[in-house]
Amino acid sequence: MSNLEKAMAILDGTVTVEALNELDALCASSRGEEAERIADLWEAALVQASQDVIDDYHAAELGAA
C-alpha cells in the first residue's frame, strides 16, 4: 500500500489528533506529487476536524517546539 493509499484510508474514519499526526508522518516520508497530494488530504482533514481536535493538535505542536 502506498503512502497516498494509507493517507486516504486514514480519512475514512473520524479525524483525530492521531490521524493528523499520521498524515504528517506520511507526508514527511513521501516525495514529489505523492507528498503534495497527502498535504492536500491533510488540509482537507483539518477542515473536517472538530474545533477540539484542532485545538489539541495545535497545543501538541506548540509543546513539541
N, C-alpha and C positions, 0 to 999 in steps of 0.2 A: 504494500500500500504506500503510495507516495505521500509526501508531507501535505500536499494540497488535499488529497482524499481524506487524510486524517483530520485536517482543519475543517473540512465540510462536515465530517461526522460529528465533530465537537459541537457544531452549530445545530445539529438535530435535537439537542437537549436544551435544557434551561441554561441561560447564560449566567455563569457564576464567576467568582474571582478566580477559581481554579481553572475554569475554561479560558478566561482571558490570559492567564499565565501560560497555559498550554499553547495557546495561539502565539503568544510572544516567543516561546521557545521554538516552535515550528518555523516561524518567520526567521528567527535568528540562524537556524540551521539550514535555511533554503537560500537559493541564489537566483538571480535574474527574474524572469517573468513569474516563476513559481512564488518567489518571495513577495513580489508585488501583489499577486492575487491573494496570498494569505494576509497581507497587510490590509487589503480591501475587505476581506472577511472579518478581520479584527475590528475594523471601523464599523462594519455592519453589526457585529456583536455588541459593541459599545452602545450603539443606538438602541438596540433591543434590551439592553440590561436595565434592571431597576436602578433607581437612584441609590438605594442602599449598597448594591453591588459596586456601582461606580465610586461611591464614597470610600468603601472598604478597599477597592483596588488602588485608588489614589493614596490612601493612608499607608498602605503596604509599600507602595513605590517610594513615598517620602521617607519611610522608615528605613528602606534599603539604601537610600542615597547617602 
